[in-house]
Amino acid sequence: MKKNITKAGISFILSCGLALVTGTFTSLSYGQGLVDAGNIRSYGAVGDGKADDTKAIRSAIDSGTGVVYLPKGVFRITETIEVDLDKTGFISVKGEGVAQVIMAGPGPAFKFIGTHFKTADPNTFSDNVWERQRMPLVDGVAIVGAHPEAIGIEAVGTMQMIITRINVRKVLHGIHLTGNNRNIIISDCNLFDNDGAGIYYDNVNFHQSNINGCHISSNKGGGIVTRGGAVRNIQITGCDIESNMDPAYPPAANIFIDCSESSFGTAEVAITGCTIQHRGTSPGSANIRIFGSSKPYSKFEKVNWGYVTITGNILGDAEINLHLKGCRGVAISNNTFWEGYKHNLLVEDCSNIAMGVNMFDENPPYIDNIVVSRNSLVVRNSEDCTFSGLHITNVRLDPAAFLIDNCNRMHITDCTILDCDNVALMLRNVSDSRVSGCLIRDNRLNSGSKPLEVVGGKGNMIDDILK
């Protein structure tokens, strides 16, 4: 049977033969024969930052070679490189940190398209997903935008996609997730200085995603943002997420989970071991902001989303360090909060919030002598919450350091509130609640602050307070 052998294929065969003769097979690099079949230069890519390499990269992607290798160079493209996973089969796009792609047109530089639009139940998968589409990989590539509508990477209909060791800057969104996706891993990435979000879950049906060890910074539309859709199981671990807002742009947050226009919402989220901070000078800024759904779901008249754990993080230098609105089932423990220019904590219209040992302070070495950080804690229009072991110091100017306002069945125990202005702990129109075992002191000279004030309410128990 006659077979056609391409120039790249001949180069691959000769390189392998030479390696076997010389005994250097294991030392061959990507730029040599082992992956010459997928090297985009074999398809005509120039890589000088001026030539249009769109066609060459498309040809490499569509060749079915498997590994598409971007060698050292600056590869300018003007249109989206679509990766149709059902056509290409298993694929990885690799740059080993030495390749840069300039996206000089609108849309994503790379768009990965799969066909799985069902659940993560193994029984829902078509054979072609496992046989051709699973685990597309992007690794070691830098993407820079040169168009106001450029995007880094977009994914839709994918299964088990892995995005690792990439750098994306000067685009709209760094990683844009749309439609239906399952089981994505984003790790060791730098998403920096983009006009939109670093990672954007855009009205997506998305289960099982892990974001690990990333630096997500200076993205003006937010760091990690989810809006609408139905999202489950987001793990954000060991990341540095900072300054993802800008005074010239609409209010944003370093992590923003917005379910306000979704009946199904985002739930089952773990935010652990991250530094989440800056920029307090941006109006409306927050480090973590979670808005629950305003729409009814199923038989429930009122649904608050949604089963979140926030633990072991450092949060500082924002107007609001942690803002929960319309949330249910949030556990918050072992975090350090500092310099909340309006509030260290703001909880509104929530239920079943459990807050354990946390540190709330102003961080004296970082004090801004021009803008005072108020650092107060406010819980408003909420019910069935527990606050235990909070350590609160140096709240400034606000009526109360810890204000519980118009709430029901609140349990406040073993808290320490020290050296705060005005009233340390205020209960206003609170009912059927308990305050116990707290230490409330102000040893500042001539401060005139009050340890406790109760206004209105009924059925409360207040005991064992050291003032």
N, C-alpha and C positions, 0 to 999 in steps of 0.2 A: 504494500500500500504506500503510495507516494504521500509524503508529508512535507509541509512547508516549514522551514526553520528560519526564524527571523535573525537579523543581525545581533539583536540582544541575546537571543537564545544561543547562537554560536559563541558569543563572548562568554556566556555563562558556562557552556560545556568546556571550552578551552581553559577557562580559569580554574574549573574544578579539576581538570586533568593535570594542569600544572601544579596545583596544590597537592595532588596525590603523589606526583613524582618528587616534589621538593620537600614533602612532609610539613607544609605550612598551612594545611587546610583549616585548622582551628583558629589561625590568626587572621584569616581573611576578614576585612571590614565590610560594612554595608556597601561602601563605594566600589568594592571589587566585584568579582564575578558572582558571588552568592546571590545577590539581589539585583544584578544588572538588569534583569528582565523587568523589574519594577522601578528602576531608577528613572525619575522623570526626565533627566537629561537624555536618556535613550529615546525619548519621544519628542525631543526637540526643545525642551525647556532651556532658556538662556540663563536666567538667574542674575541679571545685572541690574534689576530694579527699574528698568526702562522698557524692555520688550514685554509684550503681552503674552504671558505663559499660560493663559486659560486653556487653550486648545491642547497643549502638551500635557497638562495635568489631567484634563478630562480623558485623554487617550490612555494615560497610565491607569487611571481609575477603572475605565471601562474594559481594559484588556483582560481582566480576570486574573491578573498575576498573583493577587493575594496581598503581598506586602508592597505598598507603594512608598518608595523611599525618596525623601526630599533631601538632597545633599546640601553642603554649604552654599549659600547664595541668597539673594533677595529676589523672590519670584512674584512678579506683579500680575494680578488677575483683574478682570473687569466685569466678570459675571460669576454667578454662583456655580461652584463645582458640586453638582448633585451626585450623591452616592446612593444609587438604587440598589439596596442590599439584595433584593431577590434576583437581580441581574448580575451583580458583581460576585455574589457568593461571599464567603468569609473574607474580611478585609481589615487591614491595619494601615494607617497613614502615619509614617514615622519620620521624624526630623533630627533626632538625637541632639536637639538643642542648638544646631548650627544653621537651621533653615528658617527664613522669615518669609511670610506671605503678606504682600500688601494687597488689601481688598480695595480696589479703586472704583468699584461699582456699588449699587444698592443691593441690600439683602445679605444673607450669610456667605462667608467665604466658602464654607463647607456645609452642606445640608445632607444629613443622613436620613434616608427614607426607608422605613420598614413597613410591614403589612400586619403587624399584630395590634389589633384594636379591641382586644378582649381582656379578661382579667388575668391575674397571675396564677390562677389555678392550672396545674399541669394538664388537666383534661381539656383546656380551652385552646391549646396550641395546635396550629396546623403543622404538618411535617416539614413544610418548606422553611418555617422559622428556625427549626433546629438544624436542618440540613444545609441552609444557605445564609441565614441572617444573624445568628446568635453572636453576641460579643464583638461588635465592631469596635476598633481601637484607634484612638488618636493619641499620639505620644510625641513629646519633644519638639513641638512646632510653635513658633511665634507668629502671631497674626496682628497686623497693624491696619487700622482703617485709614482710608484716604478718600472717603465719601461720607456725607452726613448720615446716610441711611445704611451704612455698612454694619454688619453683624459678624461676630466671630464664628461660632459653630451653632447650628440649629439641628434639632433632632425631633422626628415625629414617627410614631409607629415602631420604635426600636425595642429590642429586648437585650438586656445585659450589656449595654454600651459602657465603655470605659474611656474616660478622658483624663489623661494624666500628663504632668510635666509640661503644660502649655503656658504660654504667655500671651495675653490678649489685651490690647490697649487701643485707644483712640477710635473705638467703634461705638455703636449705639448700645447693644447688649453683648456682654462677653460670651455667655452660653445661654441660648434661647431654647426653651423646651416647650413644644406645642403639641396639640392633639393628644395622642395616647402613647405613653412610654412605660416601660417596666424595668426595674432592677438596674438603675444606673449608678455608676461609681465615678465621682469626680475627686481626684486627689492630687496633691502636690502641685497645684496650679497657681499662677499669678494672674489675677484679673484686675487691671489697674488703669485708672484714668479713662473711664468710658462715660459717655453721656447718659446712658440708661443704667440698667442693673448689671451687676457682675454676673449673677446667675438668676435667670428669670423663668419661673414656672407660670406660663401665660395661659390661664384658663385651661389647664391641662388635666387630663385624667392620668394620674401618675402614682404608682405604688412602689415602695422600696427604693429609696435613693439615699446614698451615702456621700457626704461631702467631708473630706478629711485632709488636714494638713495644708490648707490653702491660705494664700494671702490675697484678701479681697479688699481693695482699698481705692478710695478717691473715685468711686463710680457715682455719678451725680444723681442717679435715679434710684439708689439703694444698693446694698450689698447683695444679700440673698432675698429675693422678693417672690412671694406667691400671691397670685390674684385669681379669684374665681376657681372654677373647676372642682375636681374631687381628688385631693392629694392625701396620701397616707404614708406613714413611715418615712419621715425625713430624719436622718441622723447627721448633725453638724458637730464635728469633733475636732479639737486641736487646731482651730483656725485662728488667724489674726484678721479681724474684720473691723475696718476703721475708716472714718471720714467719708462715708458713702452718702454724702448729701452736699448741697452747695447753696449758699444764700440766694443765688440768682435763679435757682430752679425750684419747682414745687417741693413741699416738705417731703422728706424721705427718712428712711431708717436703715441702720446697718443690717438688721434682720426684720423684715416686714411680712407678716402673714395676714393677708387681707381676705377674709371670708364674707365680707359685708354684702356682697351681691351674689352669693352662692348658697344654695339650700343644702348642699352636701359638705362643702367646706374642706378645710385642711385640719387634720388631726393626727395624733400619734407622732409627736415630734420630740426629739431629744436634742438639746443644745448643751453641750458639755465641754468643759476644759478649754474655752476660747477666751481670747482677749477681744473685747467688743467695746470700741470707744471712739470718741471724737466725731462730729465737731459741734461743740456747744454753742458756737456763735451763729449757727444756721437756724433760722426760725422754723419751729415745728419739728426739730430733729429728735430722734429717739434712737437708743441702742437696740432694744428689742421692742417691737410694737406688734401686738396680735389683736385683730378685730374679728370677733365672732360673727356668725351669720345673723342677719336681720330677717331671714325668710324662714317660715315654718318647714319642718321636714317630717314626713310620715304622720303619725298620730299626735305628735307633740305640738302644743301651741307655741312653746318657746324653746328654742334650741340654742345652747351656747357651746361653741367649739373651743378646745377640743383635745384634752388628754395630752398634756405637754409636760416635759421635765426640763427644768433649767437648773443646772448644778455645776459648781466648780468653775465659774466664769469670773472674769474681771470686767466690770462695766463702769465706764466713766466718761465725763466730759460730753454730755449731751443735755438738751433741754429736759428730756425725760429719759432716765436710764431704763426703766421697764414700764411699759404701758400696756395694760390689759383692758380690753373693753368687750363685753359680751362673751366672756370665756367661761368654760366649765372644766374642772378637773385639771388644774395646773399645780404641779409640785415644784417648789422653789427652795433650794437649800445650798448652803456653803458657797455662796457668791460674795464677792466684794464689790460694793457700790460706792462710787465717789463722784463728787462734783456734778450733781444733777441740778442744772441751773434753774429749773422750775421744780422738778420733783425727782427724787431718787426712785420713788414708786408711785404710780397712779393706777388704781384699780377701779373700774366703773362697770356697773351692771353685770357683775360676775357672781358665780356661785361655786362652791366646792374648790376654793383656793386654799392650799396648804403650804404655809411658808415656815420653814424651819430656821436653823441658825444661819444668819446672814449678817454681814458687816455693812453699816451705812455710815459714811463719813464724808468729810470735805477734802481730805488729802492735803494737809497743810503745805507741803512743799510745792504744790501746784496752784495755790490760791491766786486768783486773779484779783488784783486790787481795784480793777475798774468795774468788772461785772461780778456781782456777788452770787455765788451758788447757794440756792435756798435749801436744797437737799431734803425737802419734806416728804413724808409718806402720807398719801391720801387714799382712803378706801370709801367709795361712795355708791349708794344705791345697790348694795350687794347683800348676799345672805350666805349662811352656812360656810363660813371660812374660819381657818385656824391660823394664828400667828404666834409662834413660840420661839423663844430664844433669840429674838432680834436684838442687835446691839446698835443703838442709834445715838450719834453724837453730832454736835455742831450744826444743828438746823438753824437757819437764819431767816429773820423777817416775817415768815409766814405766821398766820394765827396760831398754828399748832405744829409741833414736830411730827406727831402721829395723829391724824384726824380720821375718826370713824364717823361717817356722816350718812344718816338715813339708812341704816343697816339693821339686819335681823339675824339672830343666832350666830353671833361672832364669839370666838374663843381666843382671848389674848392672855398668854401666860409667859412668865419667866423672861420678860423683856427688860433690857437695860436702856434707859433714856437719860443722857447726860448732857449738861451744859448747852441747852437749847433755848432759843428766844421764846417769849410769850408763854404759851401753854405747852407742856411736854406731851400730855395725852389728853385728847378731847373726844368725848362721846356726844354726838349731837343727833337727837332723834333716833336713838338706838334702842332696840327692844330685845328681851329674852337672850341676853348675852352675859358673858362672864369675863372679868378681868381679875387676874390673880398672880401673886408671886413676882411682882415687878419691882425693880429698883429704879427710882426716879430721883435724880439729884441735879442741882445746879450750884456749883461751888464758885462761880465767878463773882467777883465783887460787884455789888449794886446792880445785879442783873434784873431783879424784880420779876422773874418768871414764876409761873404757877405750875405745880406738878400735875394737877389733874383738874379737869372741868367737865361736868356733866350737864348737858342742856336738853331738857325734854326726855322723851323715851319712857319705857316702863319694863318691869320684870327683869331688871338686871341685878347681877351679883358682883360686887366689887370688894375684894378682901386681900389681906396680906400684901399691902403696898408699903414699901419703905421709901419715905419721902424726906 
